[in-house]
Amino acid sequence: MLKQLAVFVENQAGSLRKVTMTLHEQKVNIYAFASFDTPEFGILRMLVDNPEKAKEALTSRGFVTKICDVIAVELPDEQGGMDRLLAALYESNISINYTYSSFGRMSRIPAVVLHSDEVFETENVLKSKGFTCMESLGQ
């Protein structure tokens, strides 16, 4: 299980840069990210090496932030890998809210980051079906 940092940003030029600049100044490393937009604001979801430090730094600069649990699942770089993962979740009647991709920094193994309403149950199901859930993307 990993801790994900979500940051709400305005839909205007330079807003994402303010986030990355703050993290750079605080020497926080970004391992994975995905950006989603709505008409009023964007949501930048990130896996970083120090989520609490990142949250504190961004909150002090006026950003609205939230930390939540997500799962990073190793996904072999082969045809049908994502389908097998989604089939395992479907067979267990687990819905996912969103996904994005990344990889283990040292292992170079592709990973799918996912969030569900029941992350602990989802992680247990995936492990029971032979999937490897990563403890860190920095490894």
Secondary structure as UniProt FT lines:
FT   STRAND          2..10
FT   TURN            13..14
FT   HELIX           15..25
FT   TURN            26..27
FT   STRAND          30..37
FT   STRAND          41..48
FT   HELIX           51..60
FT   TURN            61..62
FT   STRAND          64..74
FT   TURN            79..80
FT   HELIX           81..91
FT   TURN            92..93
FT   STRAND          98..103
FT   TURN            105..107
FT   STRAND          110..115
FT   TURN            117..118
FT   HELIX           119..128
FT   TURN            129..130
//
